[in-house]
Amino acid sequence: MDILRGVATWFLVFLAYSCLGWFIEMVATLIQHHRIYNRGFLIGPICPIYGVGAVLGSWIFSGIDQVWLVFLLCMIGGGILEYVTSFWMEACFHVRWWDYKTQPFNINGRTCLGAMLGIGLLGVLVIEFFTPTMLSFLGGFSNVVILAVAATLFTINLIDLSWSLILILHFRVAAGTVEADATAEISKNIRNVMMERSKLDRRLAKAFPNLEVSQKRHRKKLH
């Protein structure tokens, strides 16, 4: 029972940080594009990369006493996570979901210094304040409540993930239904195709206004 409760508790912590990340992305798009977009490739209000980063950081760096070292490690670790996630998603879905090429000190457009500094600061807050507070709060509930809530939310998010993957596959189908000589034009046409489909397809298209087809897929298409 203790193991199940521990898994359920950390799953709820993961979801909390994923929702916080979704909110941060919403604010960021409002500042950048002066409009609110429902960010994230999942239908629900969560960005899993934030949850994964926060939980991993809480596990690995919680025993470090020096705040400056926590900041540095979170900054580097977060940058690596963002880079790897971008690379993996592009390899899997042939779509680049975000691009920092216009930002200074970026690394192949997958992460940049500004984002890494923000991750470092957020990491300090997570490890020093947020996670201990959440664990203390969740510790006040019984095993039955924690397990029931975690199981319910897990089921909901599993359904969300399934539907979201279907929508993402639509992007891959759309990439094969357009003809163009430039990646930018293909990306534009994919967005047009998506906007003509279902409401959920349009939500995904709007969530990533700078969505681009990967150069790798474009080269394969031309050959």
C-alpha positions as CSV (number, residue, x, y, z in Angstrom):
1,M,0.0,0.0,0.0
2,D,2.8,2.4,0.8
3,I,4.3,1.9,-2.7
4,L,1.0,2.5,-4.4
5,R,0.4,5.6,-2.3
6,G,3.9,6.9,-3.2
7,V,3.3,6.3,-6.9
8,A,-0.1,7.9,-6.7
9,T,1.2,10.9,-4.8
10,W,4.0,11.6,-7.3
11,F,1.6,11.2,-10.2
12,L,-0.6,13.9,-8.7
13,V,2.5,16.1,-8.2
14,F,3.4,15.5,-11.9
15,L,-0.1,16.5,-12.9
16,A,0.1,19.7,-10.8
17,Y,3.3,20.8,-12.4
18,S,2.0,19.9,-15.8
19,C,-1.0,22.1,-15.3
20,L,1.3,24.9,-14.0
21,G,3.4,24.5,-17.1
22,W,0.3,24.8,-19.3
23,F,-0.6,28.1,-17.5
24,I,2.9,29.4,-18.0
25,E,2.7,28.6,-21.7
26,M,-0.6,30.4,-21.9
27,V,0.8,33.5,-20.3
28,A,3.9,33.3,-22.6
29,T,1.8,33.1,-25.8
30,L,-0.3,36.0,-24.6
31,I,2.8,38.1,-24.2
32,Q,4.3,37.0,-27.5
33,H,1.3,36.9,-29.7
34,H,-1.2,39.1,-27.8
35,R,-3.7,36.2,-27.9
36,I,-4.4,33.2,-25.7
37,Y,-3.7,29.8,-27.1
38,N,-4.5,26.5,-25.5
39,R,-0.9,25.4,-25.5
40,G,0.3,21.8,-25.4
41,F,-0.2,18.9,-27.8
42,L,-2.7,17.2,-25.3
43,I,-6.3,18.3,-25.4
44,G,-6.4,18.9,-21.6
45,P,-4.7,21.8,-19.8
46,I,-1.4,20.1,-19.2
47,C,2.2,20.3,-20.6
48,P,3.8,17.0,-19.5
49,I,7.4,18.2,-20.1
50,Y,7.0,20.6,-17.1
51,G,5.7,17.7,-14.9
52,V,8.5,15.4,-16.0
53,G,11.2,18.1,-15.4
54,A,9.8,19.1,-12.0
55,V,9.5,15.5,-10.7
56,L,12.9,14.5,-11.9
57,G,14.4,17.7,-10.4
58,S,12.7,17.1,-7.1
59,W,14.1,13.5,-7.0
60,I,17.6,14.3,-8.1
61,F,18.4,17.7,-6.7
62,S,16.4,17.9,-3.5
63,G,19.3,16.9,-1.3
64,I,21.5,19.8,-2.5
65,D,21.8,22.7,0.1
66,Q,23.4,25.3,-2.2
67,V,20.6,27.3,-4.0
68,W,23.0,28.5,-6.7
69,L,24.0,24.9,-7.5
70,V,20.3,23.9,-7.7
71,F,19.7,26.8,-10.0
72,L,22.7,25.8,-12.2
73,L,21.8,22.1,-12.4
74,C,18.1,22.8,-13.1
75,M,19.1,25.2,-15.8
76,I,21.4,22.7,-17.5
77,G,19.2,19.7,-16.9
78,G,16.1,21.6,-18.1
79,G,17.8,22.7,-21.2
80,I,18.9,19.1,-22.0
81,L,15.3,17.9,-21.3
82,E,13.8,20.5,-23.6
83,Y,16.4,19.8,-26.4
84,V,15.9,16.0,-26.2
85,T,12.1,16.3,-26.1
86,S,12.1,18.6,-29.2
87,F,14.4,16.2,-31.0
88,W,12.3,13.1,-30.1
89,M,9.0,14.7,-31.0
90,E,10.3,15.9,-34.3
91,A,11.7,12.4,-35.0
92,C,8.4,10.7,-34.1
93,F,5.9,13.1,-35.7
94,H,8.0,14.9,-38.3
95,V,6.9,18.3,-36.9
96,R,8.9,20.8,-34.9
97,W,6.7,21.9,-32.1
98,W,8.7,25.0,-31.0
99,D,11.6,26.9,-32.4
100,Y,14.0,29.4,-30.6
101,K,15.9,30.3,-33.8
102,T,15.0,34.0,-33.3
103,Q,16.3,34.0,-29.7
104,P,19.9,34.8,-28.8
105,F,22.2,31.9,-27.7
106,N,19.9,29.2,-29.0
107,I,21.0,25.6,-29.6
108,N,19.7,24.5,-33.0
109,G,16.4,26.3,-32.2
110,R,15.5,23.6,-29.7
111,T,16.4,25.5,-26.5
112,C,18.0,28.9,-25.7
113,L,19.7,30.7,-22.8
114,G,16.6,32.7,-21.9
115,A,14.5,29.6,-21.6
116,M,17.2,27.8,-19.6
117,L,17.5,30.7,-17.1
118,G,13.7,30.6,-16.6
119,I,13.9,26.9,-16.0
120,G,16.7,27.3,-13.5
121,L,14.7,29.9,-11.5
122,L,11.5,27.7,-11.7
123,G,13.6,24.7,-10.6
124,V,14.7,26.5,-7.4
125,L,11.1,27.4,-6.5
126,V,10.0,23.8,-7.3
127,I,12.6,22.1,-5.2
128,E,12.8,24.5,-2.3
129,F,9.2,25.4,-1.9
130,F,6.5,23.9,-4.2
131,T,7.3,20.2,-3.9
132,P,7.7,20.1,-0.1
133,T,4.4,22.0,0.2
134,M,2.5,19.7,-2.1
135,L,3.8,16.6,-0.5
136,S,2.9,17.9,2.9
137,F,-0.6,18.8,1.7
138,L,-1.2,15.5,0.0
139,G,0.1,13.7,3.1
140,G,-3.0,14.9,5.0
141,F,-5.3,12.7,2.9
142,S,-6.1,9.0,3.4
143,N,-4.8,6.3,1.1
144,V,-8.3,5.7,-0.3
145,V,-8.7,9.4,-1.3
146,I,-5.2,9.6,-2.9
147,L,-5.5,6.4,-4.8
148,A,-9.1,7.2,-6.0
149,V,-8.2,10.7,-7.2
150,A,-5.0,9.5,-8.9
151,A,-6.8,6.6,-10.6
152,T,-9.5,8.8,-11.9
153,L,-7.1,11.5,-13.2
154,F,-4.9,8.8,-14.8
155,T,-7.9,7.4,-16.7
156,I,-8.9,10.8,-17.9
157,N,-5.4,11.6,-19.0
158,L,-4.9,8.3,-20.7
159,I,-8.0,9.0,-22.8
160,D,-6.7,12.5,-23.5
161,L,-3.4,11.1,-24.6
162,S,-5.0,8.6,-27.0
163,W,-7.1,11.2,-28.7
164,S,-4.2,13.6,-28.9
165,L,-2.0,11.1,-30.6
166,I,-4.8,10.6,-33.2
167,L,-4.8,14.3,-33.8
168,I,-1.1,14.5,-34.1
169,L,-1.2,11.7,-36.8
170,H,-3.5,14.0,-38.7
171,F,-0.5,16.4,-39.0
172,R,1.5,13.6,-40.5
173,V,-1.3,12.8,-43.0
174,A,-1.7,16.5,-43.8
175,A,2.1,16.7,-44.5
176,G,1.6,14.0,-47.2
177,T,-1.4,15.8,-48.8
178,V,0.3,19.1,-49.7
179,E,2.8,19.9,-52.4
180,A,5.3,22.7,-52.0
181,D,8.9,23.6,-52.7
182,A,9.7,25.0,-49.2
183,T,9.3,23.8,-45.7
184,A,7.6,27.1,-44.6
185,E,5.0,26.7,-47.4
186,I,4.4,23.1,-46.4
187,S,3.9,24.1,-42.8
188,K,1.4,26.8,-43.9
189,N,-0.5,24.4,-46.0
190,I,-0.6,21.8,-43.2
191,R,-2.1,24.5,-40.9
192,N,-4.7,25.3,-43.5
193,V,-5.7,21.6,-43.8
194,M,-5.9,21.3,-40.0
195,M,-8.1,24.4,-39.7
196,E,-10.6,22.9,-42.2
197,R,-11.0,19.8,-40.0
198,S,-12.6,19.2,-36.6
199,K,-12.6,21.6,-33.7
200,L,-10.0,19.6,-31.9
201,D,-7.7,19.7,-35.0
202,R,-8.1,23.5,-35.0
203,R,-7.2,23.7,-31.3
204,L,-4.0,21.8,-32.0
205,A,-3.1,24.0,-34.9
206,K,-3.8,27.2,-32.9
207,A,-1.8,25.9,-29.9
208,F,1.4,26.0,-32.0
209,P,1.3,29.1,-34.2
210,N,5.0,28.6,-35.2
211,L,4.5,24.9,-36.1
212,E,7.0,23.7,-38.8
213,V,7.4,20.5,-40.7
214,S,10.8,19.1,-40.0
215,Q,13.5,19.7,-42.6
216,K,14.3,16.0,-42.5
217,R,10.8,15.1,-43.6
218,H,10.9,17.8,-46.3
219,R,14.0,16.4,-47.8
220,K,12.5,12.9,-47.9
221,K,9.4,14.4,-49.6
222,L,11.5,16.1,-52.3
223,H,13.4,12.9,-53.0
